[in-house]
Amino acid sequence: MAAFTTIDNAQENMGVKAYTGTNAVFNVTWDNSASMTPAMVILKRRNAAGDAPLLYDTTRGVNKLLETSNDEVEESLTSLTAFDSDGFTLAADTSGRFNSSGDTFVGWGWKAGTTSGITGGDITPDSYSFDTTAGFGIYNYQGSGGVGDTIAHGLGAVPKMIWIKSDDYAYSWQVYHVSTGNTGNMVLNDTAAFSVDNSRWDDTTPSSTVWTMGSGATVNYSGRNFVAYVWAEKKGYSKFGDFKGNGNADGPFIYTGFRPAFLLIKIYSGSGTGNWYIVDDKRTGHNPDNNYLIANLTNADDTGDVIDLTSNGFKITSTEFGMNADGKSMIYAAWAQSPFVNSSGVPTNAR
């Protein structure tokens, strides 16, 4: 019989770390001594509003950031100075954005690491980093403007979610999600619902070898530089799906097959508009007090009780429209703290 999962220690592939700023050089390490060099890190100030989530990755290099809450181009700032074997290193900070003294922050990181060996596709990335075990890859490429252009991802599994952003032009973040499909897109830095438009994905579902783009400027403008973040699903470690809200504080339960460490939720159906909600297991660390942040805003932590994280999924406990509107559909993306059952058949502990 096949094992439930091949990833017993999820924290070797995706990490969450809550930390307090020092305004000094600071080595931020994952909890539980996890040995994981992140290929992508997102940082967010928690205790005050006004600072955007900051996204870094190894393919663009240290000190180069994009902000998920807006369409701005890449910024160079002495900030995240190293991707370490057990976390990341931050510079001193008086701005309040990533390491200011006494301020509270959270960092989320994903593993990749393979930087050669990909072949095929119409567009060859200038640089990339991917990991087949974690099901995650980062790809820097130059757009061609062609219809139906493909890019090989090397993951060996079908991508379930893709984020694309131009780092040299002010285009919004484009999002593909398996539950909304290939006929349109969503925008990470916006509250808009799903929009039908085949210029992003050319009405073509990603395959286990490539993803396909249309000629839309926001993903494939000729001569512009783009970065794509691509996730495949791994049983017991990551899950991408959707659920229907009931508008009730006794909301739906969604089975993932693991205890979530990181959860992203967005309403998408009909005319429903709403934020991109982020919940993790470190900022408070117990039910029902799972604070949320918002990927498309610069808000501080919201302390409302909205979600319970369980040993095998999550339960909505709020009437918040953007994550539980009655009769509306929400997409989600989730990564594990630990699998519901490990590769030896041992169940994880509930919180």
C-alpha positions as CSV (number, residue, x, y, z in Angstrom):
1,M,0.0,0.0,0.0
2,A,1.3,3.5,-0.9
3,A,2.2,5.8,1.9
4,F,-0.3,8.6,2.7
5,T,2.5,11.2,2.1
6,T,6.2,11.3,1.2
7,I,6.7,14.5,3.2
8,D,6.8,13.8,6.9
9,N,8.5,17.0,7.9
10,A,6.6,19.8,6.0
11,Q,8.8,22.4,7.7
12,E,11.7,21.2,5.6
13,N,9.8,22.6,2.6
14,M,7.7,25.5,3.8
15,G,8.4,27.6,6.9
16,V,6.5,30.2,9.0
17,K,8.3,32.4,11.5
18,A,7.0,35.1,13.7
19,Y,9.8,37.5,14.9
20,T,10.4,40.8,16.6
21,G,12.6,43.3,14.8
22,T,16.0,44.4,16.2
23,N,17.2,47.2,13.9
24,A,20.5,45.2,13.7
25,V,21.8,42.4,11.4
26,F,19.4,39.5,12.3
27,N,19.5,35.8,11.4
28,V,15.9,34.7,11.4
29,T,15.7,30.9,11.8
30,W,12.8,28.6,11.4
31,D,11.2,27.0,14.5
32,N,12.1,23.4,15.5
33,S,15.6,23.8,14.0
34,A,14.2,23.1,10.5
35,S,16.9,22.9,7.9
36,M,15.4,24.7,4.9
37,T,17.0,27.2,2.6
38,P,14.0,29.2,1.3
39,A,13.9,30.2,-2.4
40,M,11.1,32.6,-1.8
41,V,10.4,34.6,1.3
42,I,7.5,37.0,2.1
43,L,7.8,39.4,5.0
44,K,5.0,41.4,6.6
45,R,4.9,43.8,9.6
46,R,2.2,42.8,12.0
47,N,1.7,45.4,14.7
48,A,1.0,48.5,12.6
49,A,-0.6,49.3,9.3
50,G,1.1,50.9,6.3
51,D,3.7,48.4,5.2
52,A,3.2,46.1,2.3
53,P,4.0,42.4,2.2
54,L,7.6,42.2,0.7
55,L,8.4,39.3,-1.6
56,Y,12.0,38.1,-2.2
57,D,13.4,35.1,-4.2
58,T,16.8,33.6,-5.0
59,T,16.4,33.9,-8.8
60,R,16.2,37.7,-8.6
61,G,18.7,37.9,-5.8
62,V,19.0,39.3,-2.3
63,N,17.8,42.9,-1.5
64,K,15.4,42.8,-4.4
65,L,11.7,42.9,-3.5
66,L,8.3,43.0,-5.0
67,E,5.2,44.0,-3.0
68,T,2.1,41.8,-3.3
69,S,-0.3,44.7,-2.4
70,N,0.4,46.8,-5.5
71,D,1.7,46.7,-9.1
72,E,5.0,48.5,-8.5
73,V,8.2,47.4,-10.2
74,E,11.0,45.6,-8.4
75,E,12.7,47.7,-5.7
76,S,16.3,47.4,-4.6
77,L,16.7,47.9,-0.8
78,T,19.3,46.6,1.6
79,S,16.9,44.4,3.6
80,L,17.0,40.6,3.1
81,T,20.7,40.0,2.6
82,A,21.0,36.2,2.6
83,F,18.9,33.1,2.1
84,D,20.3,30.8,4.8
85,S,20.3,27.0,5.3
86,D,17.9,27.5,8.2
87,G,16.2,30.8,7.4
88,F,17.2,34.2,6.2
89,T,19.3,37.2,7.2
90,L,18.0,40.7,7.6
91,A,19.8,44.1,7.6
92,A,19.2,46.8,10.1
93,D,15.9,48.7,9.5
94,T,14.6,52.0,10.7
95,S,11.8,52.1,8.1
96,G,9.4,49.7,9.9
97,R,9.2,47.5,6.8
98,F,11.1,44.3,7.8
99,N,13.3,44.5,10.9
100,S,12.7,47.7,12.9
101,S,13.4,47.6,16.6
102,G,10.5,46.3,18.7
103,D,8.1,45.9,15.8
104,T,6.5,42.4,15.2
105,F,6.8,40.7,11.8
106,V,6.1,37.3,10.2
107,G,8.1,35.6,7.5
108,W,6.8,32.8,5.2
109,G,9.3,30.8,3.1
110,W,9.1,28.1,0.3
111,K,11.9,25.8,-0.8
112,A,13.1,25.3,-4.3
113,G,16.8,24.8,-5.3
114,T,17.4,23.0,-8.6
115,T,18.8,25.6,-11.0
116,S,19.5,23.5,-14.2
117,G,18.2,20.7,-16.3
118,I,14.9,22.1,-17.6
119,T,14.3,21.6,-21.4
120,G,11.4,22.3,-23.7
121,G,8.9,25.0,-24.0
122,D,8.6,28.0,-26.3
123,I,10.2,30.5,-23.9
124,T,13.4,29.5,-22.0
125,P,13.6,31.1,-18.6
126,D,16.7,33.3,-18.0
127,S,17.0,31.8,-14.5
128,Y,14.9,29.4,-12.4
129,S,14.8,27.4,-9.2
130,F,12.5,24.5,-8.6
131,D,12.0,21.5,-6.3
132,T,10.0,18.4,-7.4
133,T,9.5,17.1,-3.8
134,A,8.0,20.4,-2.5
135,G,6.2,21.0,-5.9
136,F,7.4,24.7,-6.2
137,G,9.3,26.6,-8.8
138,I,10.4,30.2,-9.6
139,Y,11.0,31.2,-13.2
140,N,12.4,34.5,-14.6
141,Y,11.6,35.0,-18.3
142,Q,11.3,37.6,-21.0
143,G,7.9,37.9,-22.7
144,S,7.5,37.3,-26.4
145,G,4.0,38.5,-27.0
146,G,3.1,35.2,-28.7
147,V,-0.2,33.4,-28.4
148,G,0.1,29.9,-26.8
149,D,3.7,30.3,-25.6
150,T,4.7,27.5,-23.2
151,I,7.3,27.5,-20.4
152,A,8.7,24.2,-19.0
153,H,8.6,24.1,-15.2
154,G,10.4,20.8,-14.4
155,L,8.0,19.9,-11.5
156,G,6.8,16.6,-13.0
157,A,3.3,17.4,-11.7
158,V,0.5,19.6,-12.9
159,P,0.7,23.1,-11.4
160,K,-2.4,24.1,-9.4
161,M,-1.5,27.8,-8.8
162,I,0.6,30.3,-10.6
163,W,1.5,33.9,-9.7
164,I,3.1,36.1,-12.4
165,K,4.4,39.7,-12.0
166,S,6.5,41.9,-14.3
167,D,9.5,43.2,-12.3
168,D,10.3,46.0,-14.7
169,Y,6.8,47.4,-15.5
170,A,3.8,48.3,-13.3
171,Y,1.5,45.4,-14.2
172,S,-0.7,43.8,-11.6
173,W,-0.1,40.3,-10.2
174,Q,-1.8,37.7,-12.3
175,V,-3.1,34.5,-10.7
176,Y,-4.0,31.1,-12.1
177,H,-5.8,28.7,-9.7
178,V,-7.0,25.2,-10.6
179,S,-10.5,26.0,-9.2
180,T,-11.1,29.1,-11.3
181,G,-9.6,27.4,-14.4
182,N,-7.9,28.5,-17.5
183,T,-10.5,30.8,-19.0
184,G,-9.5,33.9,-17.0
185,N,-7.5,35.2,-14.1
186,M,-7.5,36.8,-10.7
187,V,-5.3,39.7,-9.4
188,L,-3.3,39.2,-6.2
189,N,-3.1,42.9,-5.5
190,D,-6.8,43.5,-6.0
191,T,-10.2,42.5,-4.5
192,A,-11.8,41.8,-7.9
193,A,-13.6,38.6,-8.5
194,F,-12.5,36.1,-11.2
195,S,-12.4,37.7,-14.7
196,V,-12.9,35.8,-17.9
197,D,-10.0,36.6,-20.3
198,N,-8.1,34.1,-22.4
199,S,-5.1,36.4,-22.9
200,R,-3.5,35.1,-19.7
201,W,-3.6,31.3,-20.0
202,D,-4.9,30.8,-23.6
203,D,-7.7,28.6,-22.3
204,T,-5.1,25.9,-21.7
205,T,-4.7,24.0,-18.4
206,P,-1.1,23.6,-17.3
207,S,0.4,20.1,-17.8
208,S,3.0,18.1,-15.9
209,T,5.7,19.6,-18.1
210,V,4.7,23.2,-19.2
211,W,2.3,26.0,-18.5
212,T,0.8,28.0,-21.4
213,M,0.3,31.8,-21.7
214,G,-1.7,34.0,-24.1
215,S,-0.4,37.3,-25.5
216,G,-1.7,39.4,-22.6
217,A,0.7,42.2,-21.6
218,T,0.5,41.3,-17.9
219,V,2.1,37.9,-18.5
220,N,3.8,37.9,-21.9
221,Y,4.5,41.4,-23.2
222,S,7.3,41.3,-25.7
223,G,10.7,42.3,-24.3
224,R,9.5,42.8,-20.7
225,N,10.8,40.8,-17.7
226,F,8.5,38.6,-15.6
227,V,8.8,36.3,-12.7
228,A,6.5,33.3,-12.2
229,Y,5.9,31.4,-8.9
230,V,4.4,28.0,-9.7
231,W,3.0,25.4,-7.3
232,A,2.0,21.8,-7.8
233,E,0.0,19.8,-5.2
234,K,1.7,17.2,-2.9
235,K,-0.5,14.8,-0.9
236,G,-0.2,15.5,2.8
237,Y,1.8,18.7,2.3
238,S,-0.1,21.1,0.0
239,K,-3.7,21.5,-1.3
240,F,-5.4,23.8,-3.7
241,G,-9.2,23.9,-4.0
242,D,-12.4,25.7,-3.4
243,F,-15.4,25.7,-1.1
244,K,-18.8,27.3,-0.8
245,G,-19.6,29.7,2.0
246,N,-22.8,29.6,4.1
247,G,-22.7,33.0,5.7
248,N,-22.7,31.5,9.2
249,A,-20.2,31.6,12.0
250,D,-20.6,27.8,12.0
251,G,-19.0,27.7,8.6
252,P,-17.8,24.9,6.3
253,F,-15.0,22.5,7.2
254,I,-12.5,21.9,4.4
255,Y,-10.4,18.7,4.5
256,T,-6.8,19.1,3.4
257,G,-5.2,15.9,4.7
258,F,-2.8,17.9,7.0
259,R,-2.7,20.5,9.7
260,P,-2.2,23.8,7.9
261,A,0.8,26.0,8.6
262,F,-0.2,28.6,6.0
263,L,-3.6,29.2,4.4
264,L,-4.6,31.7,1.6
265,I,-8.3,32.3,0.9
266,K,-10.1,34.5,-1.7
267,I,-13.7,34.8,-2.8
268,Y,-14.0,34.4,-6.6
269,S,-17.6,33.5,-7.7
270,G,-20.2,35.8,-9.3
271,S,-19.8,39.5,-8.5
272,G,-18.2,38.7,-5.2
273,T,-15.2,40.8,-4.4
274,G,-12.9,40.4,-1.4
275,N,-9.4,40.4,0.0
276,W,-6.7,37.7,-0.1
277,Y,-6.7,36.4,3.5
278,I,-3.6,34.8,5.0
279,V,-3.8,32.7,8.2
280,D,-0.8,30.8,9.7
281,D,0.0,28.7,12.7
282,K,2.7,30.8,14.3
283,R,1.3,34.4,14.9
284,T,-1.0,33.2,17.7
285,G,-0.7,29.4,17.5
286,H,-3.9,28.1,18.8
287,N,-7.7,28.0,18.1
288,P,-9.8,30.1,17.9
289,D,-7.3,33.0,17.9
290,N,-5.8,32.7,14.4
291,N,-5.0,36.2,13.3
292,Y,-5.2,37.1,9.7
293,L,-3.2,39.4,7.4
294,I,-4.2,40.5,3.9
295,A,-1.9,40.0,0.8
296,N,-3.4,42.8,-1.1
297,L,-3.4,45.4,1.7
298,T,-0.9,47.0,4.1
299,N,-3.1,46.3,7.2
300,A,-1.8,45.1,10.5
301,D,-2.8,41.8,12.1
302,D,-6.5,41.4,12.5
303,T,-7.4,39.6,15.7
304,G,-10.8,38.5,14.7
305,D,-11.6,34.8,15.2
306,V,-12.2,33.6,11.6
307,I,-10.7,30.1,11.1
308,D,-9.8,27.0,13.2
309,L,-6.8,25.1,12.0
310,T,-7.3,21.3,12.7
311,S,-5.2,18.2,12.3
312,N,-6.7,17.4,8.9
313,G,-7.9,20.8,7.5
314,F,-9.6,24.0,8.5
315,K,-13.0,25.3,9.6
316,I,-14.5,28.7,8.9
317,T,-15.8,30.3,12.1
318,S,-16.7,33.8,10.7
319,T,-19.3,35.5,8.6
320,E,-16.6,37.6,6.9
321,F,-17.9,38.1,3.4
322,G,-14.6,37.5,1.6
323,M,-14.1,34.1,3.1
324,N,-17.6,32.8,3.9
325,A,-20.2,34.7,1.8
326,D,-23.5,32.7,1.6
327,G,-23.7,30.8,-1.6
328,K,-20.4,32.2,-2.9
329,S,-17.3,30.2,-3.8
330,M,-13.9,30.7,-2.3
331,I,-10.5,29.4,-3.5
332,Y,-7.8,28.4,-1.1
333,A,-4.2,27.4,-1.1
334,A,-2.8,25.6,2.0
335,W,0.6,24.2,3.1
336,A,1.1,21.8,6.0
337,Q,2.6,22.0,9.4
338,S,2.3,18.2,9.6
339,P,0.4,15.6,7.7
340,F,-2.8,14.0,9.1
341,V,-1.0,10.6,8.8
342,N,2.7,10.3,8.2
343,S,4.5,7.9,5.8
344,S,4.6,5.3,8.6
345,G,0.8,5.5,9.2
346,V,1.1,7.5,12.4
347,P,-1.6,10.2,12.9
348,T,-0.5,13.7,13.8
349,N,-1.7,15.4,17.0
350,A,-4.6,17.9,16.9
351,R,-4.2,21.4,18.3
